[in-house]
Amino acid sequence: MTEAYLSLGSNIGNRLSNIQTAVDLLSQTAGTTICAVSQVYETQPVGGVPQDDFYNVALRIQTAQSVLLLLDKLHDIEQSLKRVRHVHWGPRTIDLDILVFGNEVWSNDILTIPHREMANRRFVLEPLLDVVTNNRRQEVERLLASTTDTNWVRVVTGAKVENENI
């Protein structure tokens, strides 16, 4: 089993419901267990495309899937939630990203591990602090302290993503 960290975001439709549905679908993936879900954060969009604010969460999972099979599953979930990819950094019903996959470090045309923009995204790092294990906490705290991202990120009071495993 490999410990992995994921980032989920939504800014089209019912943002919380979109994220909850994605978590529910991921929890049905054979060989994958959701171990922790962060608080729900409302976040300012990045990239300069005019759009609504996002809801974001981070997940810690254990998976028997390879990183590429997990990526395929995440793409299937995005497709089932009607994700379209017309505008780079544009609005989306759901966005699922693999941030860290075990201790792997590598890159190809479709995926970079660790995620290439993680250190530049406060909306990724703050939720990630909620779910990282102690052996990764210092690294995430260091990235958060040194990020150049000044966009606002705030906890959504009363919002929660549920999972029966935790």
C-alpha positions in Angstrom: 0.0 0.0 0.0 1.2 3.5 -0.8 0.3 6.6 1.1 -0.8 9.4 -1.2 -2.1 12.9 -0.9 -4.8 14.4 -3.2 -6.2 17.9 -3.7 -9.9 18.3 -4.7 -11.5 21.5 -5.8 -14.8 22.7 -7.3 -16.3 26.1 -8.3 -19.2 25.2 -10.6 -22.6 24.2 -9.2 -22.9 22.9 -5.7 -19.3 22.9 -4.8 -19.6 20.9 -1.6 -21.8 18.3 -3.2 -19.4 17.9 -6.1 -16.5 17.3 -3.7 -18.6 14.9 -1.5 -19.5 12.9 -4.6 -15.9 12.7 -5.7 -14.9 11.5 -2.3 -17.7 8.9 -2.3 -16.7 7.6 -5.8 -13.0 7.5 -4.7 -13.9 5.5 -1.6 -15.5 2.8 -3.9 -12.1 2.3 -5.7 -10.8 -1.2 -5.1 -7.6 -1.2 -3.1 -8.0 2.4 -2.0 -8.9 3.7 1.5 -9.5 7.3 2.5 -7.6 7.9 5.8 -8.2 11.6 6.4 -10.2 14.5 4.9 -9.3 18.1 5.6 -11.6 20.9 6.5 -13.4 22.5 3.6 -11.7 25.7 2.5 -13.1 28.5 0.3 -10.3 29.9 -1.9 -9.6 32.6 -4.4 -9.1 31.3 -7.9 -5.6 31.6 -9.5 -4.5 32.1 -13.0 -6.4 35.3 -13.9 -9.4 33.7 -15.4 -12.6 35.4 -14.2 -14.6 32.8 -12.2 -16.3 32.0 -8.9 -14.4 31.1 -5.8 -13.5 27.4 -5.1 -14.1 25.0 -2.4 -11.0 22.9 -1.7 -10.1 19.9 0.4 -7.1 17.6 0.8 -7.2 13.8 1.3 -4.7 11.3 2.7 -5.3 7.9 1.2 -3.7 4.4 1.2 -3.8 2.7 -2.2 -2.7 -0.5 -3.8 -3.1 1.2 -7.2 -0.1 2.3 -9.2 0.1 6.1 -9.6 -1.0 5.9 -13.3 -4.0 3.7 -12.4 -4.9 6.1 -9.6 -4.7 9.0 -12.1 -7.0 7.1 -14.5 -9.5 6.6 -11.7 -9.4 10.3 -10.8 -9.9 11.3 -14.5 -12.9 8.9 -14.6 -14.4 10.6 -11.5 -13.8 14.0 -13.1 -15.6 12.8 -16.2 -18.5 11.4 -14.3 -18.9 14.8 -12.6 -18.9 16.5 -16.1 -15.5 18.1 -15.8 -14.6 20.0 -19.0 -11.1 21.2 -19.9 -11.7 24.2 -22.2 -9.8 26.9 -20.4 -6.4 26.4 -18.6 -7.0 27.2 -14.9 -10.6 27.8 -15.7 -13.8 27.0 -13.8 -14.6 23.3 -13.2 -17.2 21.1 -11.5 -14.4 19.1 -10.0 -10.6 19.0 -10.1 -8.7 16.0 -8.6 -4.9 16.2 -8.4 -2.3 13.8 -7.0 0.0 15.8 -4.9 2.3 13.2 -3.4 2.5 9.5 -4.1 4.6 7.7 -1.5 8.2 8.8 -1.9 8.1 8.9 -5.7 9.7 11.7 -7.6 9.3 11.7 -11.3 7.7 13.4 -14.3 6.3 12.5 -17.7 4.0 14.2 -20.2 0.8 13.8 -18.1 1.9 13.7 -14.4 4.6 15.1 -12.2 5.2 13.8 -8.7 5.2 15.7 -6.4 2.7 18.0 -8.1 4.7 20.7 -9.8 2.5 23.6 -8.6 2.0 22.4 -5.0 4.6 24.8 -3.5 2.9 27.7 -5.3 -0.6 27.1 -4.1 -1.8 28.2 -0.7 -5.2 26.5 -1.5 -3.3 23.2 -1.7 -0.9 23.6 1.2 -3.3 24.9 3.9 -5.8 21.9 3.5 -2.8 19.6 3.2 -1.6 20.6 6.7 -4.9 19.1 8.0 -4.2 15.6 6.8 -0.4 15.1 6.6 1.3 12.6 8.9 4.0 13.8 11.2 6.8 12.7 8.9 5.6 15.2 6.2 4.4 18.0 8.4 7.7 20.0 8.5 8.0 19.8 4.7 4.5 21.2 4.1 5.0 23.9 6.8 8.2 24.9 5.1 6.5 25.1 1.7 3.6 27.2 3.1 6.0 29.6 4.9 7.9 30.1 1.6 5.1 30.2 -0.9 4.7 33.4 -3.0 1.0 32.8 -3.3 -0.9 35.6 -1.5 -4.4 34.6 -2.5 -6.9 34.3 0.4 -7.9 30.9 1.8 -10.5 30.5 4.6 -12.2 27.6 6.4 -15.9 27.2 5.5 -17.7 27.2 8.9 -20.1 24.3 9.2 -19.1 22.6 5.9 -17.8 19.1 6.1 -17.0 16.3 3.7 -17.9 12.9 5.1 -16.3 9.5 4.7 -17.3 6.3 6.4 -13.7 5.1 6.8 -12.8 7.9 9.2 
